[in-house]
Amino acid sequence: MSRSDKLLKRLLSNPKDFTFQEASALLNHFGYEQIKGGKTGGSRAAFSNGRKDYIRLHKPHPRDILKTYQINNLINDLMERGLLK
């Protein structure tokens, strides 16, 4: 089982300690790259697959752990795009 498969399995289990870095790595696996924002980007992060398809996340702070609603949104976004079964 690859690292990406493990991350996906972990995401689908709705963990309470899924980090932004793990989400970023998983999105990279699906072909999404984080777009670097300008000065006003703040804690918002956008990931694009190069086809004008964006997934947006809020970088949690001060800790790197995503909130439950963010995990659910990420799962829904991946399902809507047909990347999850």
N, C-alpha and C positions, 0 to 999 in steps of 0.2 A: 504494500500500500504506500503510495507516494505521499509526500508532505502535503501536497494540495488536497489529496483525497482525505487525509486526516483532518485538515482544516475544515473542509466541507462537512465532514461527518460531525465535527465539533460544533460548527455553526448551526447545523440542523438540530442539535440537541438543546438549543437555546441556553447556552451557559451564562452564568452570571459574571464571568470574568473574561469575555472575549474582547481582545484589544483592537484598537484602531490599526495597529501594525499587522495583526493577523488578517483583518478585513482587507487591508491594502494588498497584502500578499495574495489573498484569494482572488481579488479582483484582477490582479496582474496575471494570474493563472488563466483567467477567462479572457484575456486580451485587453483589459482596461489599464490605462496609465493615468496617474494623477497629473492633473493640469496645475501648473504652478500659477497661483493667483497673484495679482498685483498688490499694491500697498493696502488696498481696502479689502483684501480677501479674508483677513481675520482667521477665524477658526473654521471657516467653511472649506470643504474640499470637494472637488469635482473630479470624477474619473471618466475618461472617454475611451471608446474603442476605435476612434478614428473615423467613424461613420455618423457623426453627429448624434450619437447615442450617449447620454450622460447618466451617471449614477452619482448622486450627491450625498455626502455625509458631513456631519458636524464633528470636528475633532474634539473629543472630550477633554476637559481639563478640570482640575489640575492632574487628574489621573488619566491613564490611557485606555480605560475600560469603557466600552460602549454601553449605553442604556438598553434596556429590554426593547423599547419601541424601535431603536435604531437597528437592532438585530432582526426584528420582525420586518422592518422596512427593507432591509438588505435582502432577506430571504424572498420577500414578495417581488422586489425588483428583479432578482435573478430568475424567479419563476416566470414572470411576465415576459422575459426575453427568451424563454425556452432553454435556459442554461441549467435548470434543475428539473428533475422529474417529479 
